[in-house]
Amino acid sequence: MTTLTTAPLAALLDRLFNEAAATSPANSPALAGLTEADHARLMRSKTDYRDFYGRLKDFPLPVSRETGTLLYMLARSSHARTIVEFGTSFGISTLYLAAALRDNGGGQLITSEFEPSKVARARDHLAAGGLIDLVEIREGDALQTLAVDLPDSIDLVLLDGAKALYPDILGLLESRLRPGALIVADNADHSPDYLARVRSPSGGYLSTPFGEDVELSMRLG
């Protein structure tokens, strides 16, 4: 038995995924009028991401169930005790990671989200899942919130915020990644600069696509 597959978390995740499936950002009036090219540009912009994701504040934008399970498995198998997440949203991925920490015997998860309403929802979900004690949610732009007061050694990182910022966020965390630390980047195809960095033979990582939309990397040395 695991925290992930028992009450209260299992039922909570079922509810959150069902709610997410009932809504679609594609039908949002906030995105009406955006062409496919506009959407791609905004996804890769380092200047307009606050506006773009602000339009999506009422949508959970969750990882898939499969990616959530992968996160839990990676954190458990690596015996992670310190995890950093970029992009909390409604806290669905945070629940998976915190569940792994609970089953690993404890630890610390630092996660960052700039949208206040999403921070509130995430706190509620983490409390309902009985995992809030393991999580520090830092409200604000991750370029500031994840630039200070980090653990000396980080075991696992999830990148699932503004895709254009993936290289910058990795740069903030890189000196604290322990050898063998894992970095999971969701929808990394929208961040070609990030992929070039982690896939470079001289970049200090071993990296590979995992599934359709995840890049899994390991810190070397």
Phi and psi restraints in degrees (value plus and minus 20) as a CYANA .aco file:
   2 THR   PHI    -149.0  -109.0
   2 THR   PSI     141.6   181.6
   3 THR   PHI     -77.5   -37.5
   3 THR   PSI     -55.0   -15.0
   4 LEU   PHI     -86.5   -46.5
   4 LEU   PSI     -53.9   -13.9
   5 THR   PHI    -126.5   -86.5
   5 THR   PSI     -11.9    28.1
   6 THR   PHI    -145.2  -105.2
   6 THR   PSI     152.4   192.4
   7 ALA   PHI     -89.9   -49.9
   7 ALA   PSI     126.2   166.2
   8 PRO   PHI    -111.5   -71.5
   8 PRO   PSI     -25.0    15.0
   9 LEU   PHI     -91.8   -51.8
   9 LEU   PSI     -59.8   -19.8
  10 ALA   PHI     -79.1   -39.1
  10 ALA   PSI     -67.1   -27.1
  11 ALA   PHI     -88.0   -48.0
  11 ALA   PSI     -56.9   -16.9
  12 LEU   PHI     -82.1   -42.1
  12 LEU   PSI     -66.0   -26.0
  13 LEU   PHI     -83.6   -43.6
  13 LEU   PSI     -60.0   -20.0
  14 ASP   PHI     -77.7   -37.7
  14 ASP   PSI     -65.6   -25.6
  15 ARG   PHI     -84.0   -44.0
  15 ARG   PSI     -64.3   -24.3
  16 LEU   PHI     -86.3   -46.3
  16 LEU   PSI     -59.5   -19.5
  17 PHE   PHI     -88.9   -48.9
  17 PHE   PSI     -57.2   -17.2
  18 ASN   PHI     -84.1   -44.1
  18 ASN   PSI     -61.2   -21.2
  19 GLU   PHI     -84.9   -44.9
  19 GLU   PSI     -60.4   -20.4
  20 ALA   PHI     -85.2   -45.2
  20 ALA   PSI     -57.2   -17.2
  21 ALA   PHI     -88.8   -48.8
  21 ALA   PSI     -42.9    -2.9
  22 ALA   PHI    -103.3   -63.3
  22 ALA   PSI     -26.6    13.4
  23 THR   PHI    -144.5  -104.5
  23 THR   PSI     131.8   171.8
  24 SER   PHI    -161.9  -121.9
  24 SER   PSI     105.5   145.5
  25 PRO   PHI     -77.4   -37.4
  25 PRO   PSI     -46.5    -6.5
  26 ALA   PHI     -82.8   -42.8
  26 ALA   PSI     -44.8    -4.8
  27 ASN   PHI    -116.1   -76.1
  27 ASN   PSI     -13.1    26.9
  28 SER   PHI     -97.0   -57.0
  28 SER   PSI     112.2   152.2
  29 PRO   PHI     -79.2   -39.2
  29 PRO   PSI     -46.3    -6.3
  30 ALA   PHI     -84.9   -44.9
  30 ALA   PSI     -42.6    -2.6
  31 LEU   PHI    -125.5   -85.5
  31 LEU   PSI     -17.3    22.7
  32 ALA   PHI     -80.4   -40.4
  32 ALA   PSI     116.1   156.1
  33 GLY   PHI      72.2   112.2
  33 GLY   PSI     -31.1     8.9
  34 LEU   PHI     -98.2   -58.2
  34 LEU   PSI     106.6   146.6
  35 THR   PHI     -99.2   -59.2
  35 THR   PSI     149.0   189.0
  36 GLU   PHI     -80.2   -40.2
  36 GLU   PSI     -57.3   -17.3
  37 ALA   PHI     -86.8   -46.8
  37 ALA   PSI     -60.1   -20.1
  38 ASP   PHI     -80.5   -40.5
  38 ASP   PSI     -64.9   -24.9
  39 HIS   PHI     -81.3   -41.3
  39 HIS   PSI     -66.1   -26.1
  40 ALA   PHI     -82.6   -42.6
  40 ALA   PSI     -59.6   -19.6
  41 ARG   PHI     -84.8   -44.8
  41 ARG   PSI     -64.9   -24.9
  42 LEU   PHI     -86.2   -46.2
  42 LEU   PSI     -55.8   -15.8
  43 MET   PHI     -83.0   -43.0
  43 MET   PSI     -48.9    -8.9
  44 ARG   PHI    -124.9   -84.9
  44 ARG   PSI     -14.2    25.8
  45 SER   PHI    -103.2   -63.2
  45 SER   PSI     117.8   157.8
  46 LYS   PHI    -113.9   -73.9
  46 LYS   PSI     -20.6    19.4
  47 THR   PHI    -138.5   -98.5
  47 THR   PSI     -45.2    -5.2
  48 ASP   PHI    -127.6   -87.6
  48 ASP   PSI     -11.1    28.9
  49 TYR   PHI     -86.9   -46.9
  49 TYR   PSI     -51.8   -11.8
  50 ARG   PHI     -83.7   -43.7
  50 ARG   PSI     -63.1   -23.1
  51 ASP   PHI     -86.4   -46.4
  51 ASP   PSI     -64.3   -24.3
  52 PHE   PHI     -82.8   -42.8
  52 PHE   PSI     -70.8   -30.8
  53 TYR   PHI     -94.5   -54.5
  53 TYR   PSI     -44.0    -4.0
  54 GLY   PHI     -83.2   -43.2
  54 GLY   PSI     -53.9   -13.9
  55 ARG   PHI     -86.0   -46.0
  55 ARG   PSI     -41.4    -1.4
  56 LEU   PHI    -125.2   -85.2
  56 LEU   PSI       1.5    41.5
  57 LYS   PHI     -85.6   -45.6
  57 LYS   PSI     -41.0    -1.0
  58 ASP   PHI    -113.9   -73.9
  58 ASP   PSI     -12.7    27.3
  59 PHE   PHI    -135.7   -95.7
  59 PHE   PSI     118.6   158.6
  60 PRO   PHI     -91.8   -51.8
  60 PRO   PSI     -48.0    -8.0
  61 LEU   PHI      25.4    65.4
  61 LEU   PSI      34.0    74.0
  62 PRO   PHI    -100.1   -60.1
  62 PRO   PSI     141.0   181.0
  63 VAL   PHI     -84.8   -44.8
  63 VAL   PSI     142.2   182.2
  64 SER   PHI     -92.2   -52.2
  64 SER   PSI     143.4   183.4
  65 ARG   PHI     -77.6   -37.6
  65 ARG   PSI     -59.2   -19.2
  66 GLU   PHI     -85.7   -45.7
  66 GLU   PSI     -62.5   -22.5
  67 THR   PHI     -86.8   -46.8
  67 THR   PSI     -58.2   -18.2
  68 GLY   PHI     -79.0   -39.0
  68 GLY   PSI     -65.8   -25.8
  69 THR   PHI     -84.2   -44.2
  69 THR   PSI     -58.9   -18.9
  70 LEU   PHI     -79.8   -39.8
  70 LEU   PSI     -64.2   -24.2
  71 LEU   PHI     -79.2   -39.2
  71 LEU   PSI     -65.9   -25.9
  72 TYR   PHI     -80.2   -40.2
  72 TYR   PSI     -66.3   -26.3
  73 MET   PHI     -84.0   -44.0
  73 MET   PSI     -62.3   -22.3
  74 LEU   PHI     -84.9   -44.9
  74 LEU   PSI     -62.9   -22.9
  75 ALA   PHI     -86.5   -46.5
  75 ALA   PSI     -58.7   -18.7
  76 ARG   PHI     -89.0   -49.0
  76 ARG   PSI     -67.6   -27.6
  77 SER   PHI     -89.4   -49.4
  77 SER   PSI     -45.6    -5.6
  78 SER   PHI    -112.4   -72.4
  78 SER   PSI     -17.9    22.1
  79 HIS   PHI      35.2    75.2
  79 HIS   PSI      20.8    60.8
  80 ALA   PHI     -81.9   -41.9
  80 ALA   PSI     118.3   158.3
  81 ARG   PHI    -142.0  -102.0
  81 ARG   PSI     -39.8     0.2
  82 THR   PHI    -149.4  -109.4
  82 THR   PSI     101.1   141.1
  83 ILE   PHI    -150.0  -110.0
  83 ILE   PSI     120.4   160.4
  84 VAL   PHI    -142.7  -102.7
  84 VAL   PSI     113.3   153.3
  85 GLU   PHI    -142.7  -102.7
  85 GLU   PSI     112.8   152.8
  86 PHE   PHI    -126.7   -86.7
  86 PHE   PSI      88.9   128.9
  87 GLY   PHI      84.9   124.9
  87 GLY   PSI      61.1   101.1
  88 THR   PHI     -94.2   -54.2
  88 THR   PSI     -62.3   -22.3
  89 SER   PHI      31.6    71.6
  89 SER   PSI    -148.1  -108.1
  90 PHE   PHI    -104.0   -64.0
  90 PHE   PSI     -20.7    19.3
  91 GLY   PHI      68.9   108.9
  91 GLY   PSI      -3.4    36.6
  92 ILE   PHI     -88.4   -48.4
  92 ILE   PSI     -70.1   -30.1
  93 SER   PHI     -84.0   -44.0
  93 SER   PSI     -53.6   -13.6
  94 THR   PHI     -81.3   -41.3
  94 THR   PSI     -57.8   -17.8
  95 LEU   PHI     -82.7   -42.7
  95 LEU   PSI     -63.1   -23.1
  96 TYR   PHI     -81.8   -41.8
  96 TYR   PSI     -65.7   -25.7
  97 LEU   PHI     -87.9   -47.9
  97 LEU   PSI     -61.6   -21.6
  98 ALA   PHI     -87.3   -47.3
  98 ALA   PSI     -54.9   -14.9
  99 ALA   PHI     -81.1   -41.1
  99 ALA   PSI     -59.5   -19.5
 100 ALA   PHI     -84.9   -44.9
 100 ALA   PSI     -61.8   -21.8
 101 LEU   PHI     -80.3   -40.3
 101 LEU   PSI     -63.5   -23.5
 102 ARG   PHI     -77.7   -37.7
 102 ARG   PSI     -65.4   -25.4
 103 ASP   PHI     -97.3   -57.3
 103 ASP   PSI     -35.0     5.0
 104 ASN   PHI    -104.5   -64.5
 104 ASN   PSI     -25.1    14.9
 105 GLY   PHI      82.6   122.6
 105 GLY   PSI     -14.4    25.6
 106 GLY   PHI     101.6   141.6
 106 GLY   PSI     156.6   196.6
 107 GLY   PHI     131.0   171.0
 107 GLY   PSI    -182.1  -142.1
 108 GLN   PHI    -156.1  -116.1
 108 GLN   PSI     111.4   151.4
 109 LEU   PHI    -139.8   -99.8
 109 LEU   PSI      98.7   138.7
 110 ILE   PHI    -124.9   -84.9
 110 ILE   PSI     105.3   145.3
 111 THR   PHI    -152.7  -112.7
 111 THR   PSI     130.0   170.0
 112 SER   PHI    -146.8  -106.8
 112 SER   PSI     116.7   156.7
 113 GLU   PHI    -169.1  -129.1
 113 GLU   PSI     109.9   149.9
 114 PHE   PHI    -109.8   -69.8
 114 PHE   PSI     -35.5     4.5
 115 GLU   PHI    -111.1   -71.1
 115 GLU   PSI      92.1   132.1
 116 PRO   PHI     -76.1   -36.1
 116 PRO   PSI     -59.1   -19.1
 117 SER   PHI     -86.2   -46.2
 117 SER   PSI     -52.4   -12.4
 118 LYS   PHI     -92.8   -52.8
 118 LYS   PSI     -56.2   -16.2
 119 VAL   PHI     -78.5   -38.5
 119 VAL   PSI     -64.1   -24.1
 120 ALA   PHI     -82.9   -42.9
 120 ALA   PSI     -64.2   -24.2
 121 ARG   PHI     -82.6   -42.6
 121 ARG   PSI     -64.1   -24.1
 122 ALA   PHI     -81.6   -41.6
 122 ALA   PSI     -62.9   -22.9
 123 ARG   PHI     -78.7   -38.7
 123 ARG   PSI     -64.3   -24.3
 124 ASP   PHI     -81.4   -41.4
 124 ASP   PSI     -62.6   -22.6
 125 HIS   PHI     -88.2   -48.2
 125 HIS   PSI     -60.0   -20.0
 126 LEU   PHI     -87.0   -47.0
 126 LEU   PSI     -56.3   -16.3
 127 ALA   PHI     -86.5   -46.5
 127 ALA   PSI     -62.6   -22.6
 128 ALA   PHI     -84.5   -44.5
 128 ALA   PSI     -52.1   -12.1
 129 GLY   PHI    -104.3   -64.3
 129 GLY   PSI     -22.2    17.8
 130 GLY   PHI      51.5    91.5
 130 GLY   PSI       9.3    49.3
 131 LEU   PHI    -145.0  -105.0
 131 LEU   PSI     -17.0    23.0
 132 ILE   PHI     -82.0   -42.0
 132 ILE   PSI     -47.1    -7.1
 133 ASP   PHI     -88.4   -48.4
 133 ASP   PSI     -36.1     3.9
 134 LEU   PHI    -115.7   -75.7
 134 LEU   PSI     -25.4    14.6
 135 VAL   PHI    -142.3  -102.3
 135 VAL   PSI     114.0   154.0
 136 GLU   PHI    -131.4   -91.4
 136 GLU   PSI      92.9   132.9
 137 ILE   PHI    -114.5   -74.5
 137 ILE   PSI     101.6   141.6
 138 ARG   PHI    -122.6   -82.6
 138 ARG   PSI      94.1   134.1
 139 GLU   PHI    -106.5   -66.5
 139 GLU   PSI     109.4   149.4
 140 GLY   PHI     115.1   155.1
 140 GLY   PSI    -196.6  -156.6
 141 ASP   PHI     -90.2   -50.2
 141 ASP   PSI     105.6   145.6
 142 ALA   PHI     -81.9   -41.9
 142 ALA   PSI     -42.9    -2.9
 143 LEU   PHI     -83.4   -43.4
 143 LEU   PSI     -43.0    -3.0
 144 GLN   PHI    -120.8   -80.8
 144 GLN   PSI     -65.2   -25.2
 145 THR   PHI     -89.3   -49.3
 145 THR   PSI     -48.4    -8.4
 146 LEU   PHI    -120.3   -80.3
 146 LEU   PSI      -5.6    34.4
 147 ALA   PHI    -116.4   -76.4
 147 ALA   PSI     -24.8    15.2
 148 VAL   PHI    -159.0  -119.0
 148 VAL   PSI     137.8   177.8
 149 ASP   PHI      32.2    72.2
 149 ASP   PSI      33.2    73.2
 150 LEU   PHI    -120.4   -80.4
 150 LEU   PSI     136.7   176.7
 151 PRO   PHI     -80.4   -40.4
 151 PRO   PSI     132.2   172.2
 152 ASP   PHI     -83.0   -43.0
 152 ASP   PSI     -51.6   -11.6
 153 SER   PHI    -155.4  -115.4
 153 SER   PSI     109.2   149.2
 154 ILE   PHI    -132.5   -92.5
 154 ILE   PSI     111.0   151.0
 155 ASP   PHI    -112.9   -72.9
 155 ASP   PSI     -53.2   -13.2
 156 LEU   PHI    -172.2  -132.2
 156 LEU   PSI     123.2   163.2
 157 VAL   PHI    -150.3  -110.3
 157 VAL   PSI     116.6   156.6
 158 LEU   PHI    -134.6   -94.6
 158 LEU   PSI     104.5   144.5
 159 LEU   PHI    -125.4   -85.4
 159 LEU   PSI      92.6   132.6
 160 ASP   PHI    -170.7  -130.7
 160 ASP   PSI      13.5    53.5
 161 GLY   PHI    -126.5   -86.5
 161 GLY   PSI    -164.7  -124.7
 162 ALA   PHI     -80.0   -40.0
 162 ALA   PSI     100.1   140.1
 163 LYS   PHI     -83.5   -43.5
 163 LYS   PSI     -54.3   -14.3
 164 ALA   PHI     -84.5   -44.5
 164 ALA   PSI     -40.1    -0.1
 165 LEU   PHI    -111.9   -71.9
 165 LEU   PSI     -21.3    18.7
 166 TYR   PHI     -72.8   -32.8
 166 TYR   PSI     -66.9   -26.9
 167 PRO   PHI     -83.2   -43.2
 167 PRO   PSI     -57.6   -17.6
 168 ASP   PHI     -87.7   -47.7
 168 ASP   PSI     -63.0   -23.0
 169 ILE   PHI     -86.2   -46.2
 169 ILE   PSI     -62.0   -22.0
 170 LEU   PHI     -79.0   -39.0
 170 LEU   PSI     -59.9   -19.9
 171 GLY   PHI     -82.0   -42.0
 171 GLY   PSI     -55.4   -15.4
 172 LEU   PHI     -86.5   -46.5
 172 LEU   PSI     -53.6   -13.6
 173 LEU   PHI    -116.4   -76.4
 173 LEU   PSI     -38.1     1.9
 174 GLU   PHI     -75.8   -35.8
 174 GLU   PSI     -62.3   -22.3
 175 SER   PHI     -87.7   -47.7
 175 SER   PSI     -35.0     5.0
 176 ARG   PHI    -124.3   -84.3
 176 ARG   PSI     -22.4    17.6
 177 LEU   PHI     -91.9   -51.9
 177 LEU   PSI     104.4   144.4
 178 ARG   PHI     -93.0   -53.0
 178 ARG   PSI     134.7   174.7
 179 PRO   PHI     -75.8   -35.8
 179 PRO   PSI     108.9   148.9
 180 GLY   PHI      71.5   111.5
 180 GLY   PSI     -23.9    16.1
 181 ALA   PHI     -79.3   -39.3
 181 ALA   PSI     125.3   165.3
 182 LEU   PHI    -125.6   -85.6
 182 LEU   PSI     120.3   160.3
 183 ILE   PHI    -144.5  -104.5
 183 ILE   PSI     101.5   141.5
 184 VAL   PHI    -128.6   -88.6
 184 VAL   PSI     101.2   141.2
 185 ALA   PHI    -135.7   -95.7
 185 ALA   PSI      94.0   134.0
 186 ASP   PHI    -104.4   -64.4
 186 ASP   PSI     120.3   160.3
 187 ASN   PHI      34.9    74.9
 187 ASN   PSI      19.1    59.1
 188 ALA   PHI     -88.4   -48.4
 188 ALA   PSI     -33.8     6.2
 189 ASP   PHI     -84.0   -44.0
 189 ASP   PSI     -37.3     2.7
 190 HIS   PHI    -104.6   -64.6
 190 HIS   PSI     -18.8    21.2
 191 SER   PHI    -149.3  -109.3
 191 SER   PSI      55.2    95.2
 192 PRO   PHI     -80.4   -40.4
 192 PRO   PSI     -51.7   -11.7
 193 ASP   PHI     -85.4   -45.4
 193 ASP   PSI     -58.2   -18.2
 194 TYR   PHI     -85.1   -45.1
 194 TYR   PSI     -65.8   -25.8
 195 LEU   PHI     -82.4   -42.4
 195 LEU   PSI     -60.5   -20.5
 196 ALA   PHI     -81.9   -41.9
 196 ALA   PSI     -58.0   -18.0
 197 ARG   PHI     -87.2   -47.2
 197 ARG   PSI     -70.7   -30.7
 198 VAL   PHI     -97.7   -57.7
 198 VAL   PSI     -40.1    -0.1
 199 ARG   PHI    -112.4   -72.4
 199 ARG   PSI     -28.9    11.1
 200 SER   PHI     -84.7   -44.7
 200 SER   PSI     112.8   152.8
 201 PRO   PHI     -79.1   -39.1
 201 PRO   PSI     -44.5    -4.5
 202 SER   PHI    -121.3   -81.3
 202 SER   PSI     -10.6    29.4
 203 GLY   PHI    -104.2   -64.2
 203 GLY   PSI     -31.9     8.1
 204 GLY   PHI      71.2   111.2
 204 GLY   PSI      -6.4    33.6
 205 TYR   PHI    -152.2  -112.2
 205 TYR   PSI     135.4   175.4
 206 LEU   PHI    -131.1   -91.1
 206 LEU   PSI     105.8   145.8
 207 SER   PHI    -161.4  -121.4
 207 SER   PSI     126.6   166.6
 208 THR   PHI    -173.4  -133.4
 208 THR   PSI     126.8   166.8
 209 PRO   PHI     -85.0   -45.0
 209 PRO   PSI     124.9   164.9
 210 PHE   PHI    -154.0  -114.0
 210 PHE   PSI      91.4   131.4
 211 GLY   PHI      52.7    92.7
 211 GLY   PSI    -178.9  -138.9
 212 GLU   PHI    -106.4   -66.4
 212 GLU   PSI     -43.2    -3.2
 213 ASP   PHI    -161.5  -121.5
 213 ASP   PSI      -1.2    38.8
 214 VAL   PHI    -145.2  -105.2
 214 VAL   PSI     118.0   158.0
 215 GLU   PHI    -130.3   -90.3
 215 GLU   PSI     103.3   143.3
 216 LEU   PHI    -129.9   -89.9
 216 LEU   PSI     103.1   143.1
 217 SER   PHI    -147.3  -107.3
 217 SER   PSI     132.7   172.7
 218 MET   PHI    -147.4  -107.4
 218 MET   PSI     113.2   153.2
 219 ARG   PHI     -95.0   -55.0
 219 ARG   PSI     109.8   149.8
 220 LEU   PHI    -117.8   -77.8
 220 LEU   PSI     140.1   180.1
